[in-house]
Amino acid sequence: MADLQLFHQAIKLTFVPNQYCNLGCSYCYLGDLTENRDTYDDVVSQFHAIARHLEHQGILIDALLLHGAEISLLPQPVLRELFQAYTDYRARYKSEFKALGKRTNSPIHIKTNLYNFHVLRPLYEEFQVSISGSFDLPFSLHEELRTTKQGKSTLQRTLDNVLLLKDYPYPKGISCVVGKPHLLRIDEFIENIEWLDAQGFDMCTDFYIMFAYDSANANYKSQLTQEEMVEFLNRLREHFTGTKFERAIYYEWFKEFTHDYCTNQINCGTNNFLAQKDGDVYPCHRGQAEPDLKFGNIIQLGMPELVASGEKTIQKYEAANEPLSKECRECPWFYLCYAGCPIERNNTRGNKSYTCALQKELYKAQPDRFPPKPEFSRRQVDAFIRQNQPHIYDDLTVPRLMNFNPELLDPANSLPALIQRDDVLQEMFRPGAIKLIVNGQATDLYSSHLYGRMTQVTLSPEDSVHVAVDKRYWALNGGDLGNAIKVQLLSDSPVVYGDEQRTKMSHVATFDAYPAQLQELSDAWILDLTPFLRLHAASFLPDFGNLISVTTLRAREYHYSKHGKNAFYHLETINLPFPEFRFEWG
């Protein structure tokens, strides 16, 4: 056991063995980074160095995502050696991956422009590599926007390889980038989708759409406005409604902007890591071209230090972004997109996701799948602001959640613990200290706030209704002839009360019954509630929408004095905690 290496975590790692790309796509967000010429003799050794450093920390690489600029430019022998190295690595830790990893048939995944796919397909098949290819639709825009660096057309070769990909036996997909010129050629865009599908490439399940943004590193600007993106979506819906492609609109084509959003979190620096060949880490492929987004070096830092650095780096980056928009702060779907990509917002100086309007269209069309969650979203907004843009709260008019006090989670400060330390509260919250008696049948009352359940009864004008207050309860806090049974009648009609502006049940009537109005028994004081109920019957609501709370004046005084002395008791009993019951009348 002393020599056994135990592992506790399996992560996906995006590894960038090269930065050079053979294409010169007009809208590329990597800019001059793709001009860097790479050496290849240390690719595999650097992968081994990263893997060993993680192994020493008890961490395995569960999925290897190869994302260069263009991974297919690695010499075939180097690519084969890298694939083999990871395949052997997985075989060595087969048991650990079974326990810690996600089950997948293609743990090696590459992002490629498909220009060399016809050459490398046998190698990809040998190692069951998952392929994500990119091209442009319509084809005429691919011809214009995705040339080689020398300006040579790539259209026919790429199109041939897309059709070659259709029979590839392992996971695959293709994507295209959409900008202003694509909307202008939407009819051609649609025709090309249908043509590709007719040739046998499954455009319903193996194709998705990305939207161009005006990257600071790209010379070509083509970002659609929010309204234009919705127009693009609606043109597709109008054309494909009633066809097999209609479902693709909601499940696959726009998945990057719904459930598959890579930024579906408050801080994308805590669990997204792209490691370049030298070990330098950035959050993602977009981040490689942003020097401010370097987290550190994966070979030099431990994972806890890398995560902490990533979190701080993104927080600093977000702090320099435009303040989160009012629309985001009030959005019931914030929990799904978290204002989108921080890099996109930084480059375009936006204050919300650049695909916001499109996302909302997709969410509204699938309310059961993407339900609005205003309360949860509000908590996520608050966490986002506090972590990333706390200066927003310098404006005191911006709504915020109360500061959380971790002492609230201490069991010693819970209501049951407070009761155990206070003899008066023990009697005040004792079930049955006050009883409801209907036609001679007694039922124990209790605090629904404490016990999480409510007594419900059906009453009628013919019923005899009494409450009995145990003399031990009556004696609380100096019970005497100045004491009284206090009855409060409330209804489910909501009302906003007082300085707190809290929405609560409305108070219908209050009744204090002193000893002269009560029947004294040896062990209890009895109050006849029947006249009180008949008097207020006209105000009663159906469906058990009426509540009666019962206590004594002296117990109530103790309750409010406890509020003043103990903040935890105040918070725990901010709503009336006295014995109570709901009733239906009729």
For each residue, the residues with C-beta under 8 A, 3 or more apart:
1: 4
2:
3:
4: 1
5: 55 58
6: 58
7: 10 55 58 59 60 93 96 100
8: 58 59 100
9: 58 59 60 100 303
10: 7 59 60 61 62 96 97 100 101 102
11: 54 59 60 61 62 271 273
12: 61 62 63 64 65
13: 50 61 63 64 65 273 275
14: 65 66 67 273 274 275 284 285
15: 47 50 64 65 66 67 274 275 277
16: 19 66 67 68 274 275 276 277 285 288
17: 38 40 43 46 47 66 68 71 74 78 82 277
18: 38 40 43 68 69 70 71 73 74 277
19: 16 30 33 34 36 38 68 69 276 288
20: 34 35 36 37 38 68 69 70 73
21: 24 28 30 34 68 69 70 73 113 149
22: 70 73 113 115 148 149
23: 28 70 113 115 146 147 148 149 154
24: 21 28 34 147 148 149 151
25: 28 145 146
26: 144 145 146 218 219 220 222
27: 145 177 179 212 215 218 220 222
28: 21 23 24 25 31 34 215 217 218
29: 213 215 217 218 286 289
30: 19 21 33 34 69 217 285 288 289
31: 28 34 215 216 217 218 289
32: 35 217
33: 19 30 36 69 217 288 289
34: 19 20 21 24 28 30 31 69 70
35: 20 32
36: 19 20 33
37: 20
38: 17 18 19 20 73 277
39: 42
40: 17 18 43 74 75 78
41: 78
42: 39 45 46 277
43: 17 18 40 46 47 74 78 81 82 277
44: 47 48 78 81 82 85
45: 42 48 49
46: 17 42 43 49 50 277 278 279
47: 15 17 43 44 50 51 82 85 86
48: 44 45 51 52 85
49: 45 46 52 53 279 299
50: 13 15 46 47 53 54 61 275 279 298 299
51: 47 48 54 55 61 89
52: 48 49 55 56
53: 49 50 56 57 298 299
54: 11 50 51 57 59 60 61 298 303
55: 5 7 51 52 58 59 60
56: 52 53
57: 53 54 302 303
58: 5 6 7 8 9 55
59: 7 8 9 10 11 54 55 303
60: 7 9 10 11 54 55 93 96 97 100 101
61: 10 11 12 13 50 51 54 64 86 89
62: 10 11 12 97 100 101 102 107
63: 12 13 101 102 104 107 108 109
64: 12 13 15 61 86 107 108 109
65: 12 13 14 15 109 110 111
66: 14 15 16 17 71 82 108 109 110 111
67: 14 15 16 71 110 111 274 285
68: 16 17 18 19 20 21 71 73 111
69: 18 19 20 21 30 33 34
70: 18 20 21 22 23 34 73 112 113 115
71: 17 18 66 67 68 74 79 110 111 112
72: 79 110 112 113 115 116 117 119 120
73: 18 20 21 22 38 68 70 116
74: 17 18 40 43 71 78 79 82
75: 40 78 79
76: 79 80 119 120 123
77: 80 81
78: 17 40 41 43 44 74 75 81 82
79: 71 72 74 75 76 82 83 120 123
80: 76 77 83 84 123
81: 43 44 77 78 84 85
82: 17 43 44 47 66 74 78 79 85 86
83: 79 80 86 87 108 123 126 127 129
84: 80 81 87 88 127
85: 44 47 48 81 82 88 89
86: 47 61 64 82 83 89 90 107 108
87: 83 84 90 91 108 127
88: 84 85 91 92
89: 51 61 85 86 92 93
90: 86 87 93 94 97 107
91: 87 88 94
92: 88 89
93: 7 60 89 90 96 97
94: 90 91 97 98
95: 98 99
96: 7 10 60 93 99 100 101
97: 10 60 62 90 93 94 100 101
98: 94 95 101
99: 95 96
100: 7 8 9 10 60 62 96 97
101: 10 60 62 63 96 97 98 104
102: 10 62 63
103:
104: 63 101 107
105: 128 170 171
106: 109 128 129 130 170 171
107: 62 63 64 86 90 104
108: 63 64 66 83 86 87 127 128 129 130
109: 63 64 65 66 106 129 130 131 132 171
110: 65 66 67 71 72 124 129 130 131 132
111: 65 66 67 68 71 132 134 285
112: 70 71 72 115 116 117 131 132 133 134
113: 21 22 23 70 72 133 134 135 146 154 158
114: 117 133 134 135 158 161 162 165 174
115: 22 23 70 72 112 154 157 158 161
116: 72 73 112 119 120
117: 72 112 114 120 121 124 131 133 161 164 165
118: 121 157 160 161 164
119: 72 76 116
120: 72 76 79 116 117 123 124
121: 117 118 124 125 164 168
122: 125 126
123: 76 79 80 83 120 126 127 129
124: 110 117 120 121 127 129 131 168 170
125: 121 122 128 129 168 169 170
126: 83 122 123
127: 83 84 87 108 123 124
128: 105 106 108 125 170
129: 83 106 108 109 110 123 124 125 170
130: 106 108 109 110 170 171 172
131: 109 110 112 117 124 165 168 170 171 172 173
132: 109 110 111 112 172 173 174 175
133: 112 113 114 117 161 162 165 172 173 174 175
134: 111 112 113 114 174 175 176 177
135: 113 114 142 146 158 159 162 174 176
136: 139 141 142 145 146 176 177
137: 141 142 176 182 189 192 193
138: 141 142 182 185 188 189 191 192
139: 136 142 143 155 159 188 192
140: 143 144 185 188
141: 136 137 138 144 145 181 182 185
142: 135 136 137 138 139 145 146 154 155 158 159
143: 139 140 146 147 153 155
144: 26 140 141 147 181
145: 25 26 27 136 141 142 181 220
146: 23 25 26 113 135 136 142 143 154 155 158
147: 23 24 143 144 150 151 152 153 154
148: 22 23 24 151 152 154
149: 21 22 23 24
150: 147
151: 24 147 148
152: 147 148
153: 143 147 156
154: 23 113 115 142 146 147 148 157 158
155: 139 142 143 146 158 159
156: 153 159 160
157: 115 118 154 160 161
158: 113 114 115 135 142 146 154 155 161 162
159: 135 139 142 155 156 162 163
160: 118 156 157 163 164
161: 114 115 117 118 133 157 158 164 165
162: 114 133 135 158 159 165 166 174 196 201
163: 159 160 166 196 199 200 201
164: 117 118 121 160 161 167 168
165: 114 117 131 133 161 162 168 172 174 201
166: 162 163 199 200 201 202
167: 164 200
168: 121 124 125 131 164 165 172
169: 125
170: 105 106 124 125 128 129 130 131
171: 105 106 109 130 131
172: 130 131 132 133 165 168 206
173: 131 132 133 206 207 208
174: 114 132 133 134 135 162 165 201 206 207
175: 132 133 134 207 208 209 210
176: 134 135 136 137 182 207 209 210
177: 27 134 136 182 210 211 212
178: 182 183 209 210 211 212 224 232
179: 27 182 183 211 212 222 223 224
180: 183 184 222 223 224 228
181: 141 144 145 184 185 222
182: 137 138 141 176 177 178 179 185 186 189 232
183: 178 179 180 186 224 228 231 232 235
184: 180 181
185: 138 140 141 181 182 188 189
186: 182 183 189 190 232 235 236
187: 190 191
188: 138 139 140 185 191 192
189: 137 138 182 185 186 192 193
190: 186 187 193 194 235 236 239 240
191: 138 187 188 194 195
192: 137 138 139 188 189 195 196
193: 137 189 190 196 197 203 207 245
194: 190 191 197 198 203
195: 191 192 198 199
196: 162 163 192 193 199 201 203 207
197: 193 194 200 201 202 203 204 245
198: 194 195
199: 163 166 195 196
200: 163 166 167 197
201: 162 163 165 166 174 196 197 206 207
202: 166 197 205 206 207
203: 193 194 196 197 206 207 245 248
204: 197 207 244 245 247 248 252
205: 202 248 252
206: 172 173 174 201 202 203 252
207: 173 174 175 176 193 196 201 202 203 204 248 252 253
208: 173 175 252 253 254 255 256
209: 175 176 178 253 254 256
210: 175 176 177 178 256
211: 177 178 179 223 224 229 257 354 355 358
212: 27 177 178 179 222 223 224
213: 29 223 341 344 347 348 354
214: 218 221 222 223 347 348
215: 27 28 29 31 218 286 289 347
216: 31 346 347
217: 28 29 30 31 32 33 289
218: 26 27 28 29 31 214 215 221
219: 26
220: 26 27 145
221: 214 218
222: 26 27 179 180 181 212 214
223: 179 180 211 212 213 214 348 354
224: 178 179 180 183 211 212 228 229 232
225: 228 229
226: 229 230 354 355 356 357 358
227: 230 231 357
228: 180 183 224 225 231 232
229: 211 224 225 226 232 233 355 357 358
230: 226 227 233 234 357 358 361
231: 183 227 228 234 235
232: 178 182 183 186 224 228 229 235 236 358
233: 229 230 236 237 249 254 358 361 362
234: 230 231 237 238 361
235: 183 186 190 231 232 238 239
236: 186 190 232 233 239 240 249 253
237: 233 234 240 241 246 249
238: 234 235 241
239: 190 235 236
240: 190 236 237 243 245 246 248 249
241: 237 238 246
242: 246
243: 240 246
244: 204 247 248
245: 193 197 203 204 240 248 249
246: 237 240 241 242 243 249 250
247: 204 244 250 251
248: 203 204 205 207 240 244 245 251 252 253
249: 233 236 237 240 245 246 253 254
250: 246 247 254 362 365 366
251: 247 248 255
252: 204 205 206 207 208 248 255
253: 207 208 209 236 248 249
254: 208 209 233 249 250 257 258 358 362
255: 208 251 252 258 259 260
256: 208 209 210 260 261 262
257: 211 254 261 337 353 355 358 359 362
258: 254 255 261 336 359 362 363 370
259: 255 264 336 370
260: 255 256
261: 256 257 258 264 336 337 338 340
262: 256 268 272 284 341
263: 268 337 338 339 340 341 342
264: 259 261 336 337 338
265: 268 270 271 338
266: 338 380 383 384 387 388
267: 270 310 311 314 315 318 387 388
268: 262 263 265 271 272 283 284 314 342
269: 272 283 295 307 309 310 311 312 313 314 315
270: 265 267 307 310 311 314
271: 11 265 268 307
272: 262 268 269 283 284 310
273: 11 13 14 281 283 295 298 306 310
274: 14 15 16 67 281 282 283 284 285 287 288
275: 13 14 15 16 50 279 280 281 298
276: 16 19 279 280 281 282 288
277: 15 16 17 18 38 42 43 46
278: 46 297
279: 46 49 50 275 276 297 298 299 300
280: 275 276 294 296 297 298
281: 273 274 275 276 294 295 296 297 298 306 310
282: 274 276 287 288 290 293 294 295
283: 268 269 272 273 274 287 293 295 310 313 314
284: 14 262 268 272 274 287 288 343
285: 14 16 30 67 111 274 288
286: 29 215 289 290 341 343 344
287: 274 282 283 284 290 293 343
288: 16 19 30 33 274 276 282 284 285
289: 29 30 31 33 215 217 286
290: 282 286 287 293 317 343 346
291: 294
292: 313 316 317
293: 282 283 287 290 313 314 317 343
294: 280 281 282 291 313
295: 269 273 281 282 283 306 309 310 313
296: 280 281 300 301 305 306 309
297: 278 279 280 281 300 301
298: 50 53 54 273 275 279 280 281 301 306
299: 49 50 53 279
300: 279 296 297
301: 296 297 298 305 306 309
302: 57 305 306
303: 9 54 57 59 306 307
304: 307 308
305: 296 301 302 308 309
306: 273 281 295 296 298 301 302 303 309 310
307: 269 270 271 303 304 310 311
308: 304 305 311 312
309: 269 295 296 301 305 306 312 313
310: 267 269 270 272 273 281 283 295 306 307 313 314
311: 267 269 270 307 308 314 315
312: 269 308 309 315 316
313: 269 283 292 293 294 295 309 310 316 317
314: 267 268 269 270 283 293 310 311 317 318 342 388
315: 267 269 311 312 318 319 387 388
316: 292 312 313 319 320
317: 290 292 293 313 314 320 321 342 346
318: 267 314 315 321 342 388 389
319: 315 316 388 389 391
320: 316 317 346
321: 317 318 342 345 346 351 389
322: 325 345 349 350 351
323: 351 389 391 392
324: 328 329 339 351 352 381 384 385 389 392
325: 322 328 329 339 351 352
326: 329 330
327: 330 331 352 356
328: 324 325 331 334 339 351 352 356 381
329: 324 325 326 334 381 385 398 399
330: 326 327
331: 327 328 334 377 381
332: 372 373 374 377
333: 336 337 359 360 363 370 372 373 377
334: 328 329 331 337 338 339 377 378 380 381 384
335: 338 373 376 377 380
336: 258 259 261 264 333 359 363 370
337: 257 261 263 264 333 334 340 353 356 359
338: 261 263 264 265 266 334 335 380 384
339: 263 324 325 328 334 342 345 351 352 353 384
340: 261 263 337 344 345 352 353 354 355 356
341: 213 262 263 286 344 345 353
342: 263 268 314 317 318 321 339 345 346
343: 284 286 287 290 293 346 347
344: 213 286 340 341 347 348 350 353 354
345: 321 322 339 340 341 342 348 349 350 351 352 353 354
346: 216 290 317 320 321 342 343 349
347: 213 214 215 216 343 344
348: 213 214 223 344 345 354
349: 322 345 346
350: 322 344 345 353 354
351: 321 322 323 324 325 328 339 345
352: 324 325 327 328 339 340 345 356
353: 257 337 339 340 341 344 345 350 356 359
354: 211 213 223 226 340 344 345 348 350
355: 211 226 229 257 340 358 359
356: 226 327 328 337 340 352 353 359 360
357: 226 227 229 230 360 361
358: 211 226 229 230 232 233 254 257 355 361 362
359: 257 258 333 336 337 353 355 356 362 363
360: 333 356 357 363 364
361: 230 233 234 357 358 364 365
362: 233 250 254 257 258 358 359 365 366 370
363: 258 333 336 359 360 366 367 370 372
364: 360 361 367
365: 250 361 362
366: 250 362 363 369 370
367: 363 364 370 371 372
368: 371
369: 366
370: 258 259 333 336 362 363 366 367
371: 367 368
372: 332 333 363 367 377
373: 332 333 335 376 377
374: 332 377 378
375: 378 379
376: 335 373 379 380
377: 331 332 333 334 335 372 373 374 380 381
378: 334 374 375 381 382 401
379: 375 376 382 383 401
380: 266 334 335 338 376 377 383 384
381: 324 328 329 331 334 377 378 384 385
382: 378 379 385 386 400 401
383: 266 379 380 386 387
384: 266 324 334 338 339 380 381 387 388 389
385: 324 329 381 382 388 389 390 392 393 400
386: 382 383 390 393
387: 266 267 315 383 384 390
388: 266 267 314 315 318 319 384 385
389: 318 319 321 323 324 384 385 392
390: 385 386 387 393
391: 319 323 394
392: 323 324 385 389 395 398
393: 385 386 390 396 398 400
394: 391
395: 392 398
396: 393
397:
398: 329 392 393 395
399: 329
400: 382 385 393
401: 378 379 382 404
402:
403:
404: 401 408
405: 408
406: 409 410
407: 410 413 568
408: 404 405 413 568 571
409: 406
410: 406 407 413 414
411: 414 417
412: 417
413: 407 408 410 417 418 568
414: 410 411 417 418 568 572
415: 418 419 449 450 569 572 573 577
416: 419 420 450
417: 411 412 413 414 420 421
418: 413 414 415 421 422 425 566 568 569 572
419: 415 416 422 425 426 429 450
420: 416 417 426
421: 417 418
422: 418 419 425 426 562
423: 426 427
424: 427 428 476 477 558
425: 418 419 422 428 429 562
426: 419 420 422 423 429 430
427: 423 424 430 433 472 473 476
428: 424 425 433 473 476 551 555 558 559 578
429: 419 425 426 446 447 450 577
430: 426 427 433 473
431: 444 445 446 451
432: 435 444 445 446 470
433: 427 428 430 469 470 472 473 579
434: 445 467 468 469 470 473 550 551 579
435: 432 442 443 444 445 467 468 470 524
436: 442 443 445 455 457 465 466 467 581
437: 440 441 442 443 465 466 467 468 526
438: 441 443 457 459 463 464 465 466
439: 463 464
440: 437 464
441: 437 438
442: 435 436 437 468
443: 435 436 437 438 455 457 581
444: 431 432 435
445: 431 432 434 435 436 455 467 550 579 580 581
446: 429 431 432 450 451 455 579
447: 429 450 451 577 578 579 580
448: 451 452 453 454 455 580
449: 415 573 575 576 577
450: 415 416 419 429 446 447 577
451: 431 446 447 448
452: 448
453: 448
454: 448 580 581 582
455: 436 443 445 446 448 580 581 582
456: 544 581 582 583 584
457: 436 438 443 581 582 583 584
458: 583 584 585 586
459: 438 463 465 533 583 584 585
460: 463 585 586
461: 534 537
462:
463: 438 439 459 460 530
464: 438 439 440 528 530
465: 436 437 438 459 528 529 530 533
466: 436 437 438 526 527 528 529 530
467: 434 435 436 437 445 485 487 526 527 529 550
468: 434 435 437 442 521 524 525 526 527
469: 433 434 473 474 485 524 525 526 527 550 552
470: 432 433 434 435 473 474 523 524
471: 474 475 479 523 524 525
472: 427 433 475 476
473: 427 428 430 433 434 469 470 476 552 555
474: 469 470 471 479 483 524 525 552 554
475: 471 472 478 479
476: 424 427 428 472 473 479 552 554 555 558
477: 424 554 555 557 558
478: 475 554
479: 471 474 475 476 483 552 554
480: 483 554
481: 514 515
482: 514 553
483: 474 479 480 514 515 552 553 554
484: 512 513 514 515 552 553
485: 467 469 512 513 518 525 527 550 551 552
486: 510 511 512 513 550 551 552 553 556
487: 467 510 511 512 513 527 529 532 548 549 550
488: 507 509 510 511 548 549 550 576
489: 507 508 509 510 511 532 536 539 546 547 548
490: 505 506 507 508 546 547 548 549
491: 505 506 508 539 540 541 545 546 547
492: 505 541 545 546 547
493: 505 506 541 545
494: 503 504 505 506
495: 503 504 505 506 507
496: 501 502 503 504
497: 500 501 502 503 504
498: 501 502
499:
500: 497
501: 496 497 498
502: 496 497 498
503: 494 495 496 497
504: 494 495 496 497 575
505: 490 491 492 493 494 495 547
506: 490 491 493 494 495
507: 488 489 490 495 510
508: 489 490 491 536 539 546
509: 488 489 532 535 536 539
510: 486 487 488 489 507
511: 486 487 488 489 532
512: 484 485 486 487 553
513: 484 485 486 487 517 518 527
514: 481 482 483 484 517 518
515: 481 483 484 518 520 525
516:
517: 513 514 527
518: 485 513 514 515 525 526 527
519: 525 526 527 528
520: 515 525 526
521: 468 524 525 526
522:
523: 470 471
524: 435 468 469 470 471 474 521
525: 468 469 471 474 485 515 518 519 520 521
526: 437 466 467 468 469 518 519 520 521
527: 466 467 468 469 485 487 513 517 518 519
528: 464 465 466 519 531
529: 465 466 467 487 532 533 548
530: 463 464 465 466 533 534
531: 528 534 535
532: 487 489 509 511 529 535 536
533: 459 465 529 530 536 537 585
534: 461 530 531 537
535: 509 531 532
536: 489 508 509 532 533 539 540
537: 461 533 534 540 585
538:
539: 489 491 508 509 536
540: 491 536 537 545 546 585
541: 491 492 493 545 546
542: 545 584 586
543: 584
544: 456 582 583 584
545: 491 492 493 540 541 542 582
546: 489 490 491 492 508 540 541 582 583 584 585
547: 489 490 491 492 505 580 581 582 583
548: 487 488 489 490 529 580 581 583
549: 487 488 490 576 578 579 580
550: 434 445 467 469 485 486 487 488 578 579 580
551: 428 434 485 486 555 556 559 578 579
552: 469 473 474 476 479 483 484 485 486 555 556
553: 482 483 484 486 512 556 557
554: 474 476 477 478 479 480 483 557 558
555: 428 473 476 477 551 552 558 559 578
556: 486 551 552 553 559 560 578
557: 477 553 554 560 561
558: 424 428 476 477 554 555 561 562
559: 428 551 555 556 562 563 573 577 578
560: 556 557 563 564
561: 557 558 564 565
562: 422 425 558 559 565 566 569 570
563: 559 560 566 569 570 573
564: 560 561 570
565: 561 562 569
566: 418 562 563 569 570
567: 570 571
568: 407 408 413 414 418 571 572
569: 415 418 562 563 565 566 572 573
570: 562 563 564 566 567 573 574
571: 408 567 568 574
572: 414 415 418 568 569 577
573: 415 449 559 563 569 570 576 577
574: 570 571
575: 449 504
576: 449 488 549 573 580
577: 415 429 447 449 450 559 572 573
578: 428 447 549 550 551 555 556 559
579: 433 434 445 446 447 549 550 551
580: 445 447 448 454 455 547 548 549 550 576
581: 436 443 445 454 455 456 457 547 548
582: 454 455 456 457 544 545 546 547
583: 456 457 458 459 544 546 547 548
584: 456 457 458 459 542 543 544 546
585: 458 459 460 533 537 540 546
586: 458 460 542
